[in-house]
């Protein structure tokens, strides 16, 4: 993706990534040709404090990939 850079993973990080994606059924998605492009994801969680100002999420903000946030506790 233009403007997004990723660091190289060390072998422990690669093993963890492989484990996590296998556990989530990534092979089933790949076999159906689903690669994540054009997919919209909704996350309902206790929250991601700092998501709008933490550098790890900059590439989401810059491309306006975080479409909407809502705080169910505060109602805003």
mmCIF file of the C-alpha atoms, coordinates in Angstrom:
data_MODEL
# 
_entry.id   MODEL 
# 
loop_
_atom_site.group_PDB 
_atom_site.id 
_atom_site.type_symbol 
_atom_site.label_atom_id 
_atom_site.label_alt_id 
_atom_site.label_comp_id 
_atom_site.label_asym_id 
_atom_site.label_entity_id 
_atom_site.label_seq_id 
_atom_site.pdbx_PDB_ins_code 
_atom_site.Cartn_x 
_atom_site.Cartn_y 
_atom_site.Cartn_z 
_atom_site.occupancy 
_atom_site.B_iso_or_equiv 
_atom_site.pdbx_formal_charge 
_atom_site.auth_seq_id 
_atom_site.auth_comp_id 
_atom_site.auth_asym_id 
_atom_site.auth_atom_id 
_atom_site.pdbx_PDB_model_num 
ATOM 1  C CA . UNK A 1 1  ? 0.000   0.000   0.000  1.00 0.00 ? 1  UNK A CA 1 
ATOM 2  C CA . UNK A 1 2  ? 1.496   3.393   -0.931 1.00 0.00 ? 2  UNK A CA 1 
ATOM 3  C CA . UNK A 1 3  ? 2.790   5.402   1.996  1.00 0.00 ? 3  UNK A CA 1 
ATOM 4  C CA . UNK A 1 4  ? 2.697   2.489   4.428  1.00 0.00 ? 4  UNK A CA 1 
ATOM 5  C CA . UNK A 1 5  ? 5.931   0.919   5.559  1.00 0.00 ? 5  UNK A CA 1 
ATOM 6  C CA . UNK A 1 6  ? 6.338   -2.206  7.596  1.00 0.00 ? 6  UNK A CA 1 
ATOM 7  C CA . UNK A 1 7  ? 9.345   -3.305  9.540  1.00 0.00 ? 7  UNK A CA 1 
ATOM 8  C CA . UNK A 1 8  ? 10.913  -6.698  8.993  1.00 0.00 ? 8  UNK A CA 1 
ATOM 9  C CA . UNK A 1 9  ? 9.729   -9.306  11.452 1.00 0.00 ? 9  UNK A CA 1 
ATOM 10 C CA . UNK A 1 10 ? 12.212  -11.339 13.424 1.00 0.00 ? 10 UNK A CA 1 
ATOM 11 C CA . UNK A 1 11 ? 11.696  -15.115 13.521 1.00 0.00 ? 11 UNK A CA 1 
ATOM 12 C CA . UNK A 1 12 ? 9.721   -15.048 16.801 1.00 0.00 ? 12 UNK A CA 1 
ATOM 13 C CA . UNK A 1 13 ? 7.410   -12.345 15.451 1.00 0.00 ? 13 UNK A CA 1 
ATOM 14 C CA . UNK A 1 14 ? 6.970   -14.297 12.191 1.00 0.00 ? 14 UNK A CA 1 
ATOM 15 C CA . UNK A 1 15 ? 6.069   -17.469 14.138 1.00 0.00 ? 15 UNK A CA 1 
ATOM 16 C CA . UNK A 1 16 ? 3.513   -15.551 16.200 1.00 0.00 ? 16 UNK A CA 1 
ATOM 17 C CA . UNK A 1 17 ? 2.016   -13.957 13.075 1.00 0.00 ? 17 UNK A CA 1 
ATOM 18 C CA . UNK A 1 18 ? 1.786   -17.345 11.345 1.00 0.00 ? 18 UNK A CA 1 
ATOM 19 C CA . UNK A 1 19 ? 0.161   -18.884 14.429 1.00 0.00 ? 19 UNK A CA 1 
ATOM 20 C CA . UNK A 1 20 ? -2.365  -16.071 14.805 1.00 0.00 ? 20 UNK A CA 1 
ATOM 21 C CA . UNK A 1 21 ? -3.398  -15.970 11.154 1.00 0.00 ? 21 UNK A CA 1 
ATOM 22 C CA . UNK A 1 22 ? -3.688  -19.756 10.997 1.00 0.00 ? 22 UNK A CA 1 
ATOM 23 C CA . UNK A 1 23 ? -5.829  -19.733 14.141 1.00 0.00 ? 23 UNK A CA 1 
ATOM 24 C CA . UNK A 1 24 ? -8.154  -17.140 12.584 1.00 0.00 ? 24 UNK A CA 1 
ATOM 25 C CA . UNK A 1 25 ? -8.620  -19.279 9.471  1.00 0.00 ? 25 UNK A CA 1 
ATOM 26 C CA . UNK A 1 26 ? -6.568  -17.223 7.034  1.00 0.00 ? 26 UNK A CA 1 
ATOM 27 C CA . UNK A 1 27 ? -6.156  -20.222 4.729  1.00 0.00 ? 27 UNK A CA 1 
ATOM 28 C CA . UNK A 1 28 ? -9.924  -20.388 4.198  1.00 0.00 ? 28 UNK A CA 1 
ATOM 29 C CA . UNK A 1 29 ? -9.996  -16.729 3.178  1.00 0.00 ? 29 UNK A CA 1 
ATOM 30 C CA . UNK A 1 30 ? -7.010  -17.132 0.857  1.00 0.00 ? 30 UNK A CA 1 
ATOM 31 C CA . UNK A 1 31 ? -8.591  -20.158 -0.820 1.00 0.00 ? 31 UNK A CA 1 
ATOM 32 C CA . UNK A 1 32 ? -11.659 -18.019 -1.575 1.00 0.00 ? 32 UNK A CA 1 
ATOM 33 C CA . UNK A 1 33 ? -9.520  -15.213 -2.972 1.00 0.00 ? 33 UNK A CA 1 
ATOM 34 C CA . UNK A 1 34 ? -10.285 -12.859 -0.085 1.00 0.00 ? 34 UNK A CA 1 
ATOM 35 C CA . UNK A 1 35 ? -7.255  -10.676 0.579  1.00 0.00 ? 35 UNK A CA 1 
ATOM 36 C CA . UNK A 1 36 ? -8.768  -7.919  2.704  1.00 0.00 ? 36 UNK A CA 1 
ATOM 37 C CA . UNK A 1 37 ? -9.046  -5.286  -0.024 1.00 0.00 ? 37 UNK A CA 1 
ATOM 38 C CA . UNK A 1 38 ? -12.409 -3.555  0.106  1.00 0.00 ? 38 UNK A CA 1 
ATOM 39 C CA . UNK A 1 39 ? -13.340 -5.213  3.388  1.00 0.00 ? 39 UNK A CA 1 
ATOM 40 C CA . UNK A 1 40 ? -14.914 -3.064  6.091  1.00 0.00 ? 40 UNK A CA 1 
ATOM 41 C CA . UNK A 1 41 ? -14.469 -4.229  9.663  1.00 0.00 ? 41 UNK A CA 1 
ATOM 42 C CA . UNK A 1 42 ? -16.491 -3.257  12.726 1.00 0.00 ? 42 UNK A CA 1 
ATOM 43 C CA . UNK A 1 43 ? -14.820 -3.695  16.080 1.00 0.00 ? 43 UNK A CA 1 
ATOM 44 C CA . UNK A 1 44 ? -16.853 -3.716  19.243 1.00 0.00 ? 44 UNK A CA 1 
ATOM 45 C CA . UNK A 1 45 ? -14.467 -3.663  22.156 1.00 0.00 ? 45 UNK A CA 1 
ATOM 46 C CA . UNK A 1 46 ? -13.835 -2.134  25.527 1.00 0.00 ? 46 UNK A CA 1 
ATOM 47 C CA . UNK A 1 47 ? -11.818 0.430   23.659 1.00 0.00 ? 47 UNK A CA 1 
ATOM 48 C CA . UNK A 1 48 ? -8.552  1.362   22.089 1.00 0.00 ? 48 UNK A CA 1 
ATOM 49 C CA . UNK A 1 49 ? -7.273  4.233   24.222 1.00 0.00 ? 49 UNK A CA 1 
ATOM 50 C CA . UNK A 1 50 ? -5.077  6.483   22.145 1.00 0.00 ? 50 UNK A CA 1 
ATOM 51 C CA . UNK A 1 51 ? -6.075  5.039   18.781 1.00 0.00 ? 51 UNK A CA 1 
ATOM 52 C CA . UNK A 1 52 ? -6.585  8.490   17.313 1.00 0.00 ? 52 UNK A CA 1 
ATOM 53 C CA . UNK A 1 53 ? -3.215  9.825   18.481 1.00 0.00 ? 53 UNK A CA 1 
ATOM 54 C CA . UNK A 1 54 ? -0.872  6.816   18.712 1.00 0.00 ? 54 UNK A CA 1 
ATOM 55 C CA . UNK A 1 55 ? 1.737   6.596   15.951 1.00 0.00 ? 55 UNK A CA 1 
ATOM 56 C CA . UNK A 1 56 ? 1.033   2.885   15.344 1.00 0.00 ? 56 UNK A CA 1 
ATOM 57 C CA . UNK A 1 57 ? -2.326  3.845   13.835 1.00 0.00 ? 57 UNK A CA 1 
ATOM 58 C CA . UNK A 1 58 ? -1.169  6.809   11.743 1.00 0.00 ? 58 UNK A CA 1 
ATOM 59 C CA . UNK A 1 59 ? -1.620  4.945   8.457  1.00 0.00 ? 59 UNK A CA 1 
ATOM 60 C CA . UNK A 1 60 ? -5.292  4.371   9.303  1.00 0.00 ? 60 UNK A CA 1 
ATOM 61 C CA . UNK A 1 61 ? -5.937  8.031   10.061 1.00 0.00 ? 61 UNK A CA 1 
ATOM 62 C CA . UNK A 1 62 ? -4.050  9.403   7.064  1.00 0.00 ? 62 UNK A CA 1 
ATOM 63 C CA . UNK A 1 63 ? -6.154  7.402   4.631  1.00 0.00 ? 63 UNK A CA 1 
ATOM 64 C CA . UNK A 1 64 ? -9.343  7.990   6.632  1.00 0.00 ? 64 UNK A CA 1 
ATOM 65 C CA . UNK A 1 65 ? -9.686  4.264   7.229  1.00 0.00 ? 65 UNK A CA 1 
ATOM 66 C CA . UNK A 1 66 ? -11.181 4.790   10.681 1.00 0.00 ? 66 UNK A CA 1 
ATOM 67 C CA . UNK A 1 67 ? -14.608 5.817   9.500  1.00 0.00 ? 67 UNK A CA 1 
ATOM 68 C CA . UNK A 1 68 ? -16.466 6.165   12.770 1.00 0.00 ? 68 UNK A CA 1 
ATOM 69 C CA . UNK A 1 69 ? -15.876 5.749   16.478 1.00 0.00 ? 69 UNK A CA 1 
ATOM 70 C CA . UNK A 1 70 ? -18.449 5.652   19.238 1.00 0.00 ? 70 UNK A CA 1 
ATOM 71 C CA . UNK A 1 71 ? -18.078 5.481   22.991 1.00 0.00 ? 71 UNK A CA 1 
ATOM 72 C CA . UNK A 1 72 ? -21.015 3.452   24.271 1.00 0.00 ? 72 UNK A CA 1 
ATOM 73 C CA . UNK A 1 73 ? -20.170 4.275   27.895 1.00 0.00 ? 73 UNK A CA 1 
ATOM 74 C CA . UNK A 1 74 ? -20.101 8.041   27.378 1.00 0.00 ? 74 UNK A CA 1 
ATOM 75 C CA . UNK A 1 75 ? -22.723 7.973   24.623 1.00 0.00 ? 75 UNK A CA 1 
ATOM 76 C CA . UNK A 1 76 ? -20.604 10.003  22.240 1.00 0.00 ? 76 UNK A CA 1 
# 
